[in-house]
């Protein structure tokens, strides 16, 4: 009898949804699988802003440890949470076809606050969303909002905020997107937002092979480009970096941004390349951005971080 593949996941509704997709896909390929629930540091601390928590891997570290200790066979992550450098001994086994990539604004009553002269009250824990929002609406006040999707929706209803920002994929995948919400087409998403990554041990050839049919080549390429952009800019959750690569008619359309945390400074870049020549565009776009004003922003962020 086949031993079930142990799929490691966080306990939030969204994480379980993602892991269940992987389980069902593996079962379609003829593999038996089961979910193993692992608590993460990001789930246990719901008060400290993400940019004050050490951030890199805050939602993935516990699963990485379980994977390396052979308590699970594969780990399922929201790809945007995964550090661009995977831990030694762990490799990317598959990237599932991408879901919605954009951010949503969930509002409580109406959207009048977007035109009002009074400062609106907007909630998000993301330093990227904070910076992009302040760049567009510099008079608004931003508030920290942590927790899983359902916790954040509840906090929005309880607090005297006008709105909060969420990932579109997160709300839609578990069917909790409120009617009072709009897609923020102008807000460039986090690198790899909307993508699900499956990781396995480097020495586990059987686990790697089992996951290969789940891999979507276009999503894998686009997320690689976005994460190369992030990595070249030396960005983490404390750096407001956005990136999106999309494939259409054999070409990759790439857009990337770097902002100062207060939103006052912004540099952006766009590239269009044939798919066969686009593998390195994330890195080259980041280098070009650094040479055209980005380096000063990065150095200023580093200087502030070193003084904290």
N, C-alpha and C positions, 0 to 999 in steps of 0.2 A: 504493500500500500504506500502511495506517495506521501512523503512528509510535506505538510502545508508550508508554503513560503510565509514567513513572518514579516508582515508589513508594519513598520513603525510609523506612528502618527501622533501628533498632538491631539488633545481631547476636545478642542473647540468644534462646534458644529461644522464650520467651514473645512477645517483640517480633516475631519472624519469624512466629509463629503468627497474631498479630493482623494483620500486613501481608498475609499470605496470604489471610486472610478477605476483606480489602478487594480484593485482586487477583481472587479468584474471583467476588466480587459484581460488580465492574466488567466482568469477562468475560461474565457472564450478561446484562449490559446491552449487550453488543456491542462493548466496548472492549478493545483489546489492552493488556496491562500487564506490567511486569517489576519485580522488586525490586532496589533499590540499597542496599547496606549502608553505614551510617555509624556510626563509633564516637562514643560520648558521653563526657563528662567523668565522669559517674556510673558508667559501666562501667569506666573506666580506673583510677579510684582506689577501691579496695575496702577501704581501712583507715580513712580519715577518716570519722567519723560524719556523716550527712547534714546535721545541724544546724550543723556547723562548715564546710560547703563553700560558703557563699554561697547554697546551696540553690535559690532560685527558678530554675526552668528547667534544673537541673543535668542532667536526662535529655533535655531537648528542645532545648537551645541549638544543638548541632551540627547537628541536623536543620533547625532554623530557618535557620541560616546557609546550608546547602546549598540550601534552598528559595529563599531570597532571591537566591542566586547562580546560580539556574537550573540547578543540577546535578541537581535532582529536580523533579517536577511536583506531587506531593502528599507529605505526611508523615503517618505513622500513629503515634499516641501512646496510651499509657495515659492516659486523661483526667485522672486524679488527679495526674499528674506535670506537667500543663500549667499555667503561671501564669495567674491569672484575667485578666490583661491581656496579650493576645497582642501580639507584636512588631509595630511599624508595618510595613505591607506584607503582613501575613499575616492570613487570616481563617478562621473555622470553616466547613468545607464540608459536613460531615456528622457525626452521632453515631450509631453503630450501636446496634441493640437491646441493652439492657444484659444482662450476665451476672450471676452471683452477686455480691452486694454485701458479704457479711459477711467477718469475719476468722475464721481457723482457729487452734486451738491444736494443734500437732503435738508429741506427747510421746514419750519414749523407752521407758519401761517401763509405768507405769500412772499413774493420776491421784491416787494417794495423797498426793502433795505438796500438793494443794489443801486437804486437811484437816489436814496435819501442822503442828505448832507450830514446826518448824524452817523457816528461811527457804528457800524454793525458789529455784532459779536459772533465770531466764527470759531468753531472748534476743530482741531486736528492735532495728532501727535507727530505728524510727519513734518520734518524740517523742510523737505522739498515743497510740499503743498503750502506750508506757511510762507515760504519765500516767494513762490509764484503768486499766491494770493495778495501778499503785501505789495508786490511789484505792480499789480493791476489795481489794487484798492489800498493805497498806503495809509488811509485814515482809519481803517478797520482795526478792531482789537481781536487778537487770536488767543485761544484758550486750549490748554492741553486736554486731550481726550484719549484715554487708553482703555484696553480691554478687548475682548472678542467683539465680533460684529453686533451680536444681540445686546451685549453690555453697553456698547457705545450708542446704539439706537435708544436704549432706555435712558441713558444719561442725557442725551439730547432732549428727550421729552421732559426730563425733570429739571434741567437747568434753564436759566433765563437767556439762553443763546438764540440767535436767529437761525443758525444753520450749522451743519457739520459736513466735512468732506470724507467720502468713502471711496474705496475701489469699486467700480461697477461690477467686476466679476465676483467680488466677495458677496455683495448683496443679492445678485441675480442667481448665483449658483445655489443658494439655499432658500430662494424664493421669499426674501424679506425686503425687497426694494419697495420703499413707500411710494405711494402715488405722488406725493409732494417731493419730487426729485427731478433734477435735470442733469444731462451729461455735460461735463465741462470740456467742450471741444477745444477750447483755447489752452487748456492745461496739459502740457506734455507729461506723460506718465513716467513712473519709475522704470529704470531698466528691468526688463523681464516681467513687468506687471501683467497679470492675466495668464501666466504660464505656470505649469506644474512640472516639477523636476523629480525624477526618481533616481536615487543614489544607491550604490552598492559598494562592497569592499573590492579593492583592486584585485585581490587574489581569488575572487569568487566568479570564475568564468561561467558557471552554470546560471547564477543569478543574473549576470550581465546578458547572457544569451537569451534568457527567458524574457527580459525586458526589451530587447531590440525591436520586436514587432510593434511595440507601443510608441516607438520614437517617430515623431513627425519632423521630416528633414527641413521643411521651411521654417517651422517654429524654432528648431534647434539653431539654424543659421541666424535668424533675426535676433534671438536672445543672446547668441554668442557675440554678435556685433554690438549690441547694447551694453553687454557686460564688459567687453573689451574697452568700450568708451569710458565706462565707469572706472575700470581698473587703471587705465592710463592716467585718468585724472586723480587717481589715488583717493577715490571717493568712498565714503561709507554712509551710514544713516545720518551722520552729523553734517554731511555736505549736500547742499541742494543741487543735485544733478538729475537731469531728466534725459531720456533717450527713447526713441521709437524707430524701429526698422520694420518696413512692410514690403512685401513682394507683390508686384503687379506687372503682368505682361512681360515676365522675364527680367524685370529690373528691380533693384532694391532702392527704396526711398528711405533715406535716413535723416532724422532730425535730432539734434542734441542741444541741451542748454546747461549752463552753469550760472548760478546766481549767488549773490551774497546772502547770508541768512536773513537780513532785514529786507531783502527784496529790492534794495536801491540800485544794485549793480547787476547787470545781466549781459552775458555773451551767448550767442547762439550760432548754430551752423546747420546747413542742410547739404546733402549729397545725393546724387542719383547715379547708380552704376549698374551695369549688367550683373546678373546674379553670379556668373562665373568669375567676375573680377571683384566681388564685394566682400570677400572673406575678411580682409584686413581693414575695412573702411572705418570700423569703430575706433581702432587705434590711431589711424592717420587723421581722422576727424578730430579726435581729442588733442593730438599734438598740434594741429592747426589752430584749434581753439585756444590752447595754452599760449601760443605765439601771438594771438590777437586779443589779448586782454584777460584771458583766463588765468594766467599764472599769477597775476597780481591778486585776484580774488582768492585763489587757493592759498597763497602765502598769508594773506590776511586772516583767513579762517584758521590756518595752522598756528599763527601767532596768538590768536585769542585762545585756542584750545590749550596751548602750552602754558598759558598764564592762569588757567582755571585750577 
